[in-house]
Amino acid sequence: METWTAPTPSPTRWWVLGMRGELDLHAVRHLHEPLRGLIEARGPWLALDLSEVRFIDTTGVGLLVRLAHNLRGRDGDLALIAPGGQVLRILRWTNLTRLFRVLDTADALADLATDHPRLGRAT
């Protein structure tokens, strides 16, 4: 799994972390600590660009769910940018598209309200 941070298209509280490869058991083992450090440094409004992730397993799905829970516990949130192929199918089959903000592009971050309407927070 290769990762990189990317600038957001316009000023926003969100920061973007791009991922490439497979989000599986092996990758999750190597992502856990770096993600924690990045969140401490950049804040709890994280958007994961999944456009270049071609595979996700249950460990990867578990990471996304735990990450969303952790970020929301810090008054932040998690957005997923451009998941496709097998990744999007898994998110749909598990009904997790209701848990995450799923965006087509990073440009859409500028339009997001700070509260997630599906989570019952006031808008």
C-alpha positions in Angstrom: 0.0 0.0 0.0 1.4 3.3 -1.0 0.0 6.5 0.5 0.5 10.3 0.0 -1.1 13.5 1.2 -2.6 15.8 -1.4 -3.7 19.4 -1.2 -7.4 20.1 -1.2 -8.7 22.0 -4.2 -9.9 24.9 -2.1 -9.5 26.0 1.6 -11.3 23.5 3.8 -10.9 21.8 7.1 -10.5 18.5 5.3 -7.1 17.0 4.4 -6.7 14.3 1.7 -4.7 11.0 2.0 -4.3 9.2 -1.3 -4.0 5.4 -1.3 -2.8 3.0 -4.0 -2.8 -0.8 -4.0 -4.7 -3.2 -1.8 -6.2 -2.3 1.5 -5.8 -5.7 3.2 -4.4 -7.3 6.4 -0.8 -6.6 5.3 -1.5 -2.9 4.5 -3.6 -2.3 7.6 -0.7 -3.5 9.8 1.5 -0.8 8.2 -1.0 2.0 8.1 -2.2 2.0 11.7 0.6 4.0 13.3 1.3 6.4 10.4 -2.5 7.3 10.3 -2.5 8.0 14.0 0.4 10.4 13.6 -1.1 12.1 10.6 -4.4 12.6 12.3 -2.6 14.1 15.3 -0.7 16.5 13.1 -3.4 17.4 10.6 -6.6 17.1 12.5 -9.7 14.9 12.5 -11.3 15.8 9.1 -9.8 13.1 6.8 -10.7 12.3 3.2 -9.3 9.1 1.8 -8.8 9.1 -1.9 -9.5 5.4 -2.8 -9.5 5.9 -6.6 -6.3 3.8 -6.9 -7.2 1.1 -4.4 -8.1 -2.0 -6.4 -8.9 -4.4 -3.5 -10.3 -4.2 0.1 -10.8 -7.1 2.5 -12.6 -7.3 5.8 -9.5 -6.0 7.6 -9.5 -2.9 5.4 -13.2 -2.4 5.9 -12.7 -2.7 9.6 -10.0 -0.1 9.5 -12.4 2.4 7.7 -15.1 1.8 10.2 -12.7 2.2 13.2 -11.2 5.3 11.6 -14.6 6.9 11.1 -15.6 6.2 14.7 -12.3 7.6 16.0 -12.5 10.7 13.9 -16.1 11.4 14.9 -15.1 10.9 18.5 -12.7 13.8 17.9 -15.5 16.0 16.4 -14.2 15.2 12.9 -15.3 12.9 10.1 -14.1 10.6 7.3 -15.0 10.9 3.6 -14.1 8.5 0.9 -13.2 9.8 -2.5 -13.8 7.9 -5.7 -14.0 4.3 -4.5 -14.5 2.1 -7.5 -14.6 -1.5 -8.7 -14.4 -4.1 -6.0 -14.0 -1.5 -3.2 -17.2 0.2 -4.1 -19.0 -3.1 -4.5 -17.9 -4.2 -1.0 -19.0 -0.9 0.5 -22.4 -1.2 -1.2 -22.9 -4.9 -0.3 -22.2 -4.2 3.3 -24.4 -1.1 3.3 -21.4 1.0 4.5 -22.0 3.7 1.9 -24.6 4.9 4.5 -21.8 5.2 7.1 -19.4 7.2 5.0 -19.5 10.4 3.0 -18.7 9.0 -0.5 -17.6 11.6 -3.0 -16.8 11.5 -6.7 -13.9 13.9 -6.5 -11.8 15.9 -3.9 -13.4 19.1 -5.3 -16.7 18.0 -3.5 -15.0 18.5 -0.1 -15.5 22.3 -0.4 -19.3 21.7 -0.5 -19.6 19.5 2.5 -21.3 20.7 5.6 -19.5 20.0 8.8 -22.2 17.6 10.1 -23.0 14.3 8.6 -26.8 14.2 8.0 -27.0 10.4 8.1 -25.5 10.3 11.6 -28.3 12.3 13.2 -26.3 15.4 14.0 -28.0 18.8 13.6 -27.3 20.6 10.4 
